[in-house]
Amino acid sequence: MTDNLTQNVLAVKTWLRSNLLAIVLSISIAMAAAIVLWPVVIHVIPAGSMGVIYRPLFGGVDIENSLGEGVHIIWPWNTLTEYSIRIQKLQIEIDILTEDQLKTKTTVAFQYELDPKTLGYLHKYIGPDYEEKIIIPEVTEIIRQNLGAKSAKEAFTSDLGAISAAITTESNQAILKSVQPAGLTRLNLMNINSVQITKISFPKEYEDAIQQKVTEQQKAEGLVFVVEGAKREAERKVIEAGGIRDFQDLIKGGLTENYLRFVGIQASSELAKSNNAKIVVFGSGPSGLPLIFDDNKNVVQKGK
């Protein structure tokens, strides 16, 4: 038994010696192939992305099965294309001719995201350059339709929030209609989340004229309030004067000397009750009312 094992070991050693070059060469070729093919075969899809496989030997684009985040092994003859499924932001500048033939430059920022469930269809029927082919042309056309239907003054003073909401809705509908492969209906490939018109620029002389007109209009509206307030104040004074006149007419017959002396006594009594330092001299003055001095010897009230 030992002899047989020894013979086998010797036979292996002999074979290795005779085929050492071929073995080394094979290992070297395998390592080189692994190094070369590693980036082709091993794919890492980063967070926030998905991949679509194109198999030229087995049916083309895999529409139904997109690859998620992580490490994937792909045959070297197949191709993997990555798509971001995060919310993406795009900003464009558009030249628009308003209804009154005034050229404007509009800056628009909008957000969109791809539908993960239809990435295979997006890759098959549109491709990675979907922004240039679908999103920008459709959004641009909708913006031109909305702002181009307004005069320059309306575009300058309109509620841009309402216009942006309308553009968002109409853009999604337009994109949905623009991509309709044979046999498929209402294929939702992407969604425009929000559109914001960040700037509308007119020729400087026109902007200055509109701004001046708006300012003058606001001044005129302010003057209306001033005039109205003055009218109200005048009416108040007329009413107040009428009340004083009626009061005087009412009490005129009862203003006797004895009544006025009685009112003076009441006023002096109330003043004497105050906490301020004072000097009171009784029985002075033609009316017999007291003279009242403060602590600086100045007369506060003198009965007449």
C-alpha positions as CSV (number, residue, x, y, z in Angstrom):
1,M,0.0,0.0,0.0
2,T,2.8,2.4,0.9
3,D,4.7,1.4,-2.2
4,N,1.6,2.3,-4.4
5,L,1.2,5.7,-2.8
6,T,4.9,6.4,-3.3
7,Q,4.6,5.5,-6.9
8,N,1.6,7.7,-7.4
9,V,3.3,10.7,-5.8
10,L,6.4,10.2,-8.0
11,A,4.1,9.9,-11.1
12,V,2.4,13.2,-10.2
13,K,5.8,14.9,-9.7
14,T,7.0,13.6,-12.9
15,W,3.9,14.9,-14.7
16,L,4.2,18.3,-13.1
17,R,7.9,18.6,-14.1
18,S,7.1,17.7,-17.7
19,N,4.0,20.0,-17.9
20,L,5.2,22.9,-15.7
21,L,5.4,25.4,-18.5
22,A,1.9,24.6,-19.8
23,I,0.5,24.8,-16.2
24,V,2.1,28.2,-15.6
25,L,1.0,29.5,-18.9
26,S,-2.6,28.3,-18.3
27,I,-2.7,30.0,-14.9
28,S,-1.3,33.2,-16.3
29,I,-3.9,33.2,-19.1
30,A,-6.7,32.6,-16.6
31,M,-5.5,35.4,-14.3
32,A,-5.2,37.8,-17.2
33,A,-8.6,36.9,-18.5
34,A,-10.1,37.5,-15.0
35,I,-8.4,40.9,-14.8
36,V,-9.6,41.9,-18.2
37,L,-13.1,40.5,-17.9
38,W,-13.7,41.6,-14.3
39,P,-15.1,45.1,-15.1
40,V,-17.1,43.6,-18.0
41,V,-18.6,40.8,-16.0
42,I,-19.0,42.3,-12.6
43,H,-21.2,45.3,-12.3
44,V,-22.1,47.4,-9.2
45,I,-25.3,49.4,-9.5
46,P,-25.1,52.3,-7.1
47,A,-27.8,53.5,-4.7
48,G,-30.6,55.4,-6.4
49,S,-30.1,53.6,-9.8
50,M,-31.3,50.6,-11.7
51,G,-30.0,48.7,-14.7
52,V,-31.4,47.4,-17.9
53,I,-29.8,44.4,-19.7
54,Y,-29.4,44.2,-23.5
55,R,-28.8,40.6,-24.6
56,P,-27.9,40.6,-28.3
57,L,-27.9,36.7,-28.5
58,F,-31.1,36.2,-26.5
59,G,-33.9,38.5,-27.3
60,G,-32.5,42.0,-27.1
61,V,-33.6,44.3,-24.3
62,D,-34.9,42.7,-21.1
63,I,-38.1,44.7,-20.7
64,E,-39.5,43.0,-17.8
65,N,-36.5,42.5,-15.4
66,S,-34.5,45.5,-14.4
67,L,-31.6,45.1,-12.0
68,G,-31.6,46.8,-8.6
69,E,-28.8,48.2,-6.5
70,G,-25.8,46.0,-5.7
71,V,-23.4,43.6,-7.4
72,H,-24.5,41.7,-10.5
73,I,-22.6,39.3,-12.8
74,I,-23.3,39.9,-16.5
75,W,-22.1,37.8,-19.4
76,P,-19.4,39.7,-21.3
77,W,-21.5,39.7,-24.5
78,N,-24.4,41.4,-22.8
79,T,-24.7,45.2,-22.1
80,L,-25.9,46.9,-18.9
81,T,-27.2,50.4,-19.0
82,E,-27.8,52.3,-15.7
83,Y,-30.6,54.8,-15.1
84,S,-31.0,57.1,-12.1
85,I,-34.4,56.7,-10.5
86,R,-33.9,59.6,-8.1
87,I,-35.7,62.9,-8.5
88,Q,-33.7,64.9,-11.0
89,K,-33.7,68.6,-11.6
90,L,-33.3,70.4,-14.9
91,Q,-33.1,74.1,-15.8
92,I,-33.6,75.5,-19.3
93,E,-33.9,78.9,-20.9
94,I,-36.6,79.5,-23.5
95,D,-37.2,82.3,-26.0
96,I,-40.9,83.0,-26.2
97,L,-42.9,85.4,-28.4
98,T,-45.8,86.8,-26.5
99,E,-49.2,87.4,-28.0
100,D,-48.3,91.0,-28.7
101,Q,-45.1,89.9,-30.5
102,L,-42.7,90.8,-27.8
103,K,-39.7,88.6,-27.4
104,T,-39.1,87.3,-23.9
105,K,-36.5,85.1,-22.3
106,T,-37.9,82.7,-19.7
107,T,-35.9,80.6,-17.2
108,V,-37.7,77.4,-16.1
109,A,-36.6,74.8,-13.5
110,F,-38.4,71.6,-13.2
111,Q,-38.1,68.2,-11.4
112,Y,-38.8,64.8,-12.8
113,E,-38.3,61.1,-12.1
114,L,-38.3,57.9,-14.1
115,D,-40.8,55.1,-13.4
116,P,-38.7,52.1,-12.2
117,K,-41.4,49.7,-13.5
118,T,-41.0,50.8,-17.1
119,L,-37.2,51.3,-17.4
120,G,-37.0,48.5,-20.0
121,Y,-39.5,50.2,-22.2
122,L,-37.7,53.5,-21.8
123,H,-34.4,51.9,-22.9
124,K,-36.0,50.1,-25.8
125,Y,-38.1,52.9,-27.3
126,I,-36.2,56.0,-26.3
127,G,-32.8,55.3,-24.8
128,P,-30.5,57.1,-22.3
129,D,-30.9,60.5,-24.1
130,Y,-34.6,60.8,-23.1
131,E,-34.1,64.4,-21.8
132,E,-33.2,65.7,-25.2
133,K,-35.7,63.5,-27.1
134,I,-38.8,63.8,-24.8
135,I,-38.6,65.9,-21.7
136,I,-37.1,69.2,-22.9
137,P,-39.1,69.4,-26.2
138,E,-42.4,68.6,-24.6
139,V,-42.0,70.9,-21.6
140,T,-40.7,73.7,-23.9
141,E,-43.7,73.4,-26.2
142,I,-46.2,73.5,-23.2
143,I,-44.4,76.6,-21.8
144,R,-44.6,78.4,-25.1
145,Q,-48.3,77.6,-25.4
146,N,-49.1,78.9,-22.0
147,L,-47.0,82.1,-22.0
148,G,-47.2,82.7,-25.7
149,A,-51.0,83.0,-25.4
150,K,-50.6,86.0,-23.0
151,S,-49.6,89.6,-23.7
152,A,-46.4,90.9,-22.3
153,K,-48.2,92.7,-19.6
154,E,-50.2,89.6,-18.6
155,A,-47.1,87.5,-18.6
156,F,-45.3,90.1,-16.4
157,T,-48.1,90.4,-13.9
158,S,-49.8,87.0,-13.9
159,D,-49.8,84.5,-11.1
160,L,-46.8,82.4,-12.1
161,G,-47.7,79.7,-9.5
162,A,-51.0,79.0,-11.3
163,I,-49.2,79.0,-14.7
164,S,-46.5,76.6,-13.4
165,A,-49.2,74.2,-12.1
166,A,-50.9,74.2,-15.4
167,I,-47.6,73.5,-17.2
168,T,-46.8,70.6,-14.9
169,T,-50.2,68.9,-15.6
170,E,-50.1,69.5,-19.4
171,S,-46.4,68.4,-19.7
172,N,-47.2,65.0,-18.1
173,Q,-50.2,64.5,-20.4
174,A,-48.1,65.5,-23.5
175,I,-45.3,63.1,-22.5
176,L,-47.8,60.3,-22.0
177,K,-49.2,60.8,-25.5
178,S,-45.9,61.2,-27.2
179,V,-44.6,57.7,-26.3
180,Q,-47.1,55.1,-27.5
181,P,-45.4,52.0,-29.0
182,A,-47.5,49.7,-31.1
183,G,-49.7,47.5,-28.9
184,L,-49.2,49.6,-25.8
185,T,-51.4,52.3,-24.4
186,R,-50.8,54.9,-21.7
187,L,-47.2,53.8,-21.1
188,N,-46.0,56.0,-18.2
189,L,-42.2,56.2,-18.5
190,M,-41.6,59.4,-16.4
191,N,-43.3,62.0,-14.3
192,I,-42.8,65.8,-14.2
193,N,-43.2,66.6,-10.5
194,S,-43.1,70.4,-10.5
195,V,-42.3,73.2,-12.9
196,Q,-41.2,76.6,-11.6
197,I,-40.9,79.7,-13.8
198,T,-37.9,81.4,-12.0
199,K,-37.5,84.4,-14.3
200,I,-39.2,86.2,-17.2
201,S,-37.0,88.8,-18.9
202,F,-38.3,91.4,-21.3
203,P,-36.4,94.2,-23.1
204,K,-35.2,96.6,-20.4
205,E,-37.2,99.6,-21.7
206,Y,-40.4,97.5,-21.6
207,E,-39.7,96.3,-18.1
208,D,-39.1,99.9,-17.0
209,A,-42.3,101.1,-18.6
210,I,-44.4,98.3,-17.0
211,Q,-42.8,98.9,-13.6
212,Q,-43.5,102.6,-13.8
213,K,-47.1,102.0,-14.8
214,V,-47.6,99.6,-11.9
215,T,-46.1,102.1,-9.5
216,E,-48.3,104.9,-10.8
217,Q,-51.3,102.7,-10.5
218,Q,-50.5,101.8,-6.9
219,K,-50.0,105.5,-6.1
220,A,-53.4,106.4,-7.6
221,E,-55.0,103.6,-5.6
222,G,-53.3,105.0,-2.5
223,L,-54.6,108.5,-3.2
224,V,-58.1,107.1,-3.4
225,F,-57.8,105.9,0.2
226,V,-56.4,109.2,1.3
227,V,-59.3,111.2,-0.3
228,E,-61.8,108.8,1.1
229,G,-60.2,109.1,4.6
230,A,-60.4,112.9,4.3
231,K,-64.0,112.8,3.3
232,R,-64.8,110.6,6.3
233,E,-62.9,113.0,8.6
234,A,-64.8,115.9,7.2
235,E,-68.1,114.1,7.8
236,R,-67.1,113.3,11.3
237,K,-66.3,116.9,12.1
238,V,-69.6,118.1,10.7
239,I,-71.4,115.6,12.9
240,E,-69.4,116.6,15.9
241,A,-70.1,120.3,15.3
242,G,-73.8,119.5,15.0
243,G,-73.8,117.7,18.2
244,I,-72.1,120.6,20.0
245,R,-74.6,123.0,18.5
246,D,-77.5,120.9,19.6
247,F,-76.1,120.6,23.1
248,Q,-75.6,124.3,23.4
249,D,-79.1,124.9,22.2
250,L,-80.4,122.4,24.7
251,I,-78.7,123.8,27.8
252,K,-78.7,127.5,26.8
253,G,-81.9,128.3,28.7
254,G,-80.6,126.6,31.9
255,L,-77.2,128.3,32.2
256,T,-78.1,130.6,35.2
257,E,-75.5,132.3,37.5
258,N,-76.5,130.0,40.4
259,Y,-76.1,126.9,38.2
260,L,-72.6,128.0,37.0
261,R,-71.6,128.7,40.6
262,F,-72.8,125.2,41.6
263,V,-70.7,123.6,38.9
264,G,-67.7,125.6,40.0
265,I,-68.1,124.4,43.6
266,Q,-68.2,120.8,42.4
267,A,-65.1,121.2,40.3
268,S,-63.2,122.8,43.2
269,S,-64.3,120.1,45.5
270,E,-63.0,117.4,43.2
271,L,-59.7,119.2,42.7
272,A,-59.2,119.6,46.4
273,K,-59.5,115.8,46.9
274,S,-56.5,115.1,44.6
275,N,-53.2,113.9,46.1
276,N,-51.2,116.8,44.7
277,A,-49.7,119.3,47.1
278,K,-51.8,122.5,47.1
279,I,-52.9,125.6,49.0
280,V,-56.6,126.4,49.2
281,V,-57.8,129.9,50.1
282,F,-61.6,130.0,50.7
283,G,-63.9,132.9,50.2
284,S,-61.7,134.8,47.6
285,G,-62.7,136.1,44.2
286,P,-65.9,137.8,43.0
287,S,-67.8,134.5,42.9
288,G,-66.8,133.4,46.4
289,L,-65.1,130.3,45.0
290,P,-61.8,129.3,46.5
291,L,-58.4,130.0,45.1
292,I,-56.2,126.9,44.7
293,F,-52.4,127.0,44.5
294,D,-49.9,124.2,43.8
295,D,-46.8,123.8,45.9
296,N,-44.9,126.3,43.7
297,K,-47.4,129.0,44.6
298,N,-49.0,129.1,41.2
299,V,-52.7,129.4,40.8
300,V,-54.3,126.2,39.5
301,Q,-57.9,127.3,39.4
302,K,-59.6,130.5,40.3
303,G,-63.4,130.9,40.7
304,K,-64.9,133.7,38.7
